[in-house]
Amino acid sequence: MNLYPLAKPSITTAEEKAVVEVLRSGVLSLGPKTKEFERAFAKKAGAKYACAVSSGTAGLHLALLAAGIGKGDEVITSPFSFIASANAIMYVGGCPVFVDIAPDTYNMDAEKIEAAITKKTKAILVVHMFGQAAEMGPIMRIAKKHKLKIIEDACESIGATYCGKKAGTFGESAVFAFYPNKQMTTGEGGMIVTDSKRVYELCCSLRNQGRKEDMQWLDHERLGYNYRMDEMSAALGVAQLKRLNMFIAERRKIAQWYYAYLLKHQDVIQIPATDPKNTHTWFVYVVRLLRASVHRGAIMERLAKKGIATKPYVPSIHLFDFYRKTFKYKKGDYPVSESVSAASLALPFYVDLKKKDICVIVNELLSAVKSYGK
Ligand SMILES: *Cc1c(COP(=O)(O)O)cnc(C)c1O
């Protein structure tokens, strides 16, 4: 029973009603709500097409298939991400090749990309971490020079921009996600956006057992999956999308409060850096413990006793057991990612939080940190 959970969706009675209406309609899948959500989402994302799927992970799988990534292909990506981005590369038989991150934005360090390119490199799976777009200027130049496809994992960064251009509009395709801790939710759910009719039609077929787009159950032209979004989720998505601007504005306000309270304590806690080229949409608020980082576990425990949930955000993917075993990764391979992983702490972050809540959380955090800082 946390007083302050890490994340919490904001659901209105109007949204409850929208879901109940679908339930009463009897059309629970392959219906009008999914189409409505896709149309509205494409418009919001600034893309020609949007294909709704059952999760962000499913979306990444299909986006990589549509990009033609297959056995033996190398895909450059970030070790500092949710595991789904690297896993999806392996679903299609590809090999994730990690490039270390920048120590300030926690996104892939564009300067280190070219050294990782080989004859087998086919694409860059860019992850826009924590609500902030990656360095898309240099990344796009590198992709063009080496003829690599760009696929964007924008699951954490809906609404973010880089130099005024929306995250999710740079690559061949981009994927968004609607798990309950994201900026907007459908329960489980994801969305692939693209300007390519070919990619769109292929993803629509792949999510639906490889069926032809005319929706007949009679023919399957390729190996497909069931990655469909259901109508209840889509109805919730339609309603949440209408509140997305408000969600993002609220998240900015809360980030600003954290910033204001933590500003004077940067000797013990490092606050997140925002690149002025970017607009940040704050998926999470992640600080770094400085001197006290070795006591992170104890600090988390102490905060938990006060009802404040925190979490290391995020462990570096290459050090997960499965990745160590499969690719022989070891400590020290991506030192920046590892050092951020070792000291990071996500604080409670959701739209219902008030200024006084942030004050309570920060005070408890500071007293916990300072008890170990001496
Ligand atoms: C949330 C997320 C995903 C997708 O997660 P699902 O739970 O499958 O929707 C993918 N990549 C990143 C970086 C994420 O944060």
The ligand as an ORCA input file, in Angstrom:
! r2SCAN-3c Opt
* xyz 0 1
  C       6.982      0.770    -22.667
  C       8.059      0.571    -23.624
  C       7.946     -0.317    -24.703
  C       6.718     -1.154    -24.982
  O       6.213     -1.771    -23.888
  P       4.869     -2.616    -23.878
  O       4.714     -2.944    -22.435
  O       5.057     -3.791    -24.747
  O       3.760     -1.748    -24.376
  C       9.013     -0.407    -25.583
  N      10.125      0.321    -25.428
  C      10.272      1.186    -24.412
  C      11.532      1.986    -24.318
  C       9.265      1.323    -23.461
  O       9.423      2.163    -22.438
*
